[in-house]
Amino acid sequence: MSRRTLHRLFEGTGQTVTAHLRTMRVATAQRLLTNRTDLPIEAIAREVGFSNDTNFYRSFRAITGITPGDYRHLARQDTANLQDRLDPSP
């Protein structure tokens, strides 16, 4: 598929190829921030394809409305709350 054909396909979605890739990278980062708490945020940024930490933080916040660190913190709280609901200890 040519580059022009790819861009033409995306024209109908209202999203550019670059914006779609950025959205997919941030979605993958969200999963990693939740499931791989041992990885530093900067390592996750590189793993999902961002070569620059600033661009990762900026893109993540633009898409989710919060920073990657805040997202990880909220994910940990949600996991703890879920565990409390599943196994309430007296």
C-alpha positions as CSV (number, residue, x, y, z in Angstrom):
1,M,0.0,0.0,0.0
2,S,1.4,3.4,-0.9
3,R,1.8,6.2,1.5
4,R,-0.8,8.2,-0.3
5,T,-3.3,5.4,-0.2
6,L,-2.8,5.0,3.5
7,H,-3.4,8.8,4.1
8,R,-6.4,8.7,1.9
9,L,-7.9,5.9,4.0
10,F,-7.4,7.9,7.1
11,E,-9.0,11.1,5.7
12,G,-12.4,9.5,6.1
13,T,-11.8,8.9,9.8
14,G,-11.0,12.5,10.6
15,Q,-7.7,11.4,12.2
16,T,-4.3,11.5,10.7
17,V,-2.0,8.5,10.6
18,T,0.3,10.2,13.0
19,A,-2.5,10.9,15.5
20,H,-3.7,7.4,15.2
21,L,-0.3,6.0,16.0
22,R,0.1,8.4,18.9
23,T,-3.3,7.2,20.3
24,M,-2.4,3.6,20.0
25,R,1.0,4.2,21.7
26,V,-0.6,5.9,24.6
27,A,-3.2,3.1,24.9
28,T,-0.4,0.6,25.1
29,A,1.4,2.8,27.6
30,Q,-1.8,2.8,29.7
31,R,-1.8,-1.0,29.9
32,L,1.9,-1.1,30.7
33,L,1.5,1.5,33.5
34,T,-1.2,-0.6,35.0
35,N,0.4,-4.0,34.6
36,R,4.1,-3.4,34.7
37,T,4.6,-1.3,37.8
38,D,8.3,-2.4,37.9
39,L,9.1,-0.4,34.7
40,P,10.0,3.2,35.0
41,I,7.8,5.6,33.1
42,E,10.6,6.6,30.8
43,A,11.2,2.9,29.9
44,I,7.6,2.5,29.0
45,A,7.8,5.6,26.8
46,R,10.6,4.1,24.8
47,E,8.9,0.7,24.7
48,V,5.8,2.1,23.1
49,G,7.8,4.1,20.5
50,F,8.4,7.5,21.9
51,S,12.1,8.5,21.6
52,N,11.6,11.7,23.7
53,D,10.2,11.7,27.2
54,T,8.8,15.2,26.8
55,N,6.8,14.2,23.8
56,F,5.5,11.1,25.6
57,Y,4.4,13.1,28.7
58,R,2.8,15.8,26.4
59,S,1.0,13.2,24.2
60,F,-0.2,11.1,27.2
61,R,-1.6,14.2,29.0
62,A,-3.3,15.5,25.8
63,I,-5.0,12.2,25.2
64,T,-5.9,11.1,28.8
65,G,-6.1,14.4,30.6
66,I,-3.5,13.3,33.3
67,T,0.2,12.6,33.5
68,P,1.5,9.1,33.2
69,G,2.5,9.2,36.9
70,D,-1.0,10.2,38.0
71,Y,-2.4,7.5,35.7
72,R,-0.2,4.8,37.4
73,H,-1.2,6.1,40.8
74,L,-4.9,5.9,40.0
75,A,-4.5,2.5,38.5
76,R,-2.9,1.2,41.7
77,Q,-5.7,2.7,43.8
78,D,-8.3,1.0,41.6
79,T,-6.5,-2.3,41.9
80,A,-6.3,-2.0,45.7
81,N,-10.0,-1.0,45.8
82,L,-11.0,-4.0,43.6
83,Q,-8.9,-6.4,45.8
84,D,-10.6,-5.0,48.9
85,R,-14.1,-5.6,47.4
86,L,-13.2,-9.2,46.3
87,D,-11.5,-10.2,49.6
88,P,-12.9,-8.0,52.5
89,S,-10.9,-8.7,55.6
90,P,-12.6,-8.2,59.0
